[in-house]
Amino acid sequence: MFTGIIEALGKLESMEKDHSNIHFIFSCPFTHELKIDQSLAHNGVCLTVVEVSGDRYKVTAIDETLRKTNLGHLKTGDSVNLERCMAANGRFDGHIVQGHVDQTGTCVSVVNNDGSWTYTFQYDAAAGNVTVEKGSITVNGTSLTVVDSTDNSFSVCIIPYTYEHTVFKYIQPGHTVNLEFDIVGKYVARLLKK
């Protein structure tokens, strides 16, 4: 389980194609603390560390993950948001995040508010996911509060700290992001459909 509080940015050093899979080789500030079999969220996608060598580590994304997330869009040199699983004795600073991306969305606007930034994202409502104002949403693994909500879009506001320490500083209109909707909202929506 994750909380959506980003620890650091990882840098994609290289990629290796293996049949329909891609092995991603990243570097990050805490590589020396990683262990094989450890779960690590990359832009909100939970991946297993399969190799650690020096200041780099390897994770593998299967075709299903590549098709349903933005990991398939990554290029060497790109940065990703990283979060290790929540420690059992840790603080719950964000919200319940599983590291299972529900769908991708598209950034449609970024507004500089002279001290904060408002990002608006659209998504395919046919998947059945919903947002609510003041509810939680995970964008590229970052726990955020929904400011405005429609049937197929939502806005979030980003403070300077989040802007500087996450991939939000790189997100522009047209970019694809990973979305994990609030787990409570997902269960309520499913129960109402029954």
Phi, psi and omega in degrees: 000146179238174180237353180083012176262110186287131180274319186194170172263139173257150178248128178284113182273321179195169179225146177231119177283135180219094188058239179267000180266161170232128172269124178258132176250116183245159165239151177200165183298337183246025179305321182297344179265352184282153178230151176298141183082001180282142176272136182216126180276128178244110186052036177088000180260119180286118178234153181264131175290122182250347180200141174231128181215109181063236181262018181231155176220161183240139171228157181239133174247128178277171183305317179304315180293318181295324181284329188257002180227181178269006181296330179292347179269352185293147176234155178307133182097345179291155177254149175228152173286136179238140172213129172279161178304150179291131176289147182300334181257015184272168176280148178261083188274336182256242172217175183293117180234129184268341185081018179246104183292129179280320179188171175262162175225174181237133175289127180251340175198151174228122181243125176276118183260023180057058180136346174205172180229138174253122178250135176243134182235144173249152177213164180281109182290344181298339179288348176089005179275149182224155170238157175227146178301135183071008175272178182263148174213148175247121178244118185049039176085357183265124177288123183222163176258132178288130178267306177235148183219135171234187181295333183222020178205164176203161176237150174226154175249140184243128176279162181305320181300312180297319180301315184284330188254010177225180179284001180301330180294345179259346185285129179231162175307135183098343180287145177268134180235156175273136180239129168239116183279159184302129185298323179295315179299323180296317180291321178296315180299319180292319179296321180293330178291330180284000000 
